[in-house]
């Protein structure tokens, strides 16, 4: 137990010394940051190969101090009481998010492991696809920054399952609403995201 500046005994969230009841992330501020730093209009080719008239550069948020804090707090709040042992995803998009989530979890007194999935196996040492304190049998959450069709996250899912772990949830910062949720559902995997493109007044393409 810690004593706060008001002289009250209660549970605290750690480094920021705020009561647990005040830990909800600032969604409006995250939207504002995306508009300021990450939402771009033009002609783009996405990782999925699709063409798009706008681009959401998640790394402009996850590699920014305030953005990473908001995302990390939001993802932990989104996951709520879901029981899982570790969180991770495809390198390099998931790298800063995993670190941020672990740091916030630690400040809240929660023990979590993290992992990163390589696109190619390490060429020396363990020669593994997966880096981090992951062991077979763990329940894990797979994370991505921006989901379109979900291909990158599904690649991470395949590696994690191959390693012997159970994927219980997929989470993202933003869902572009272009088939990712359906592709995860086909694998019996739920997808949750902090934001969707509708939060920016954008409409998903018709199929």
Secondary structure as UniProt FT lines:
FT   STRAND          2..3
FT   TURN            5..6
FT   STRAND          9..10
FT   TURN            15..16
FT   HELIX           20..22
FT   HELIX           27..33
FT   HELIX           34..38
FT   STRAND          39..45
FT   TURN            47..48
FT   STRAND          51..56
FT   HELIX           59..62
FT   HELIX           65..79
FT   TURN            80..81
FT   STRAND          86..90
FT   TURN            91..94
FT   HELIX           95..107
FT   TURN            108..109
FT   STRAND          113..117
FT   TURN            125..126
FT   STRAND          130..132
FT   TURN            136..137
FT   STRAND          139..147
FT   HELIX           151..163
FT   STRAND          166..175
FT   HELIX           180..185
FT   TURN            186..188
FT   STRAND          191..196
FT   HELIX           197..200
//
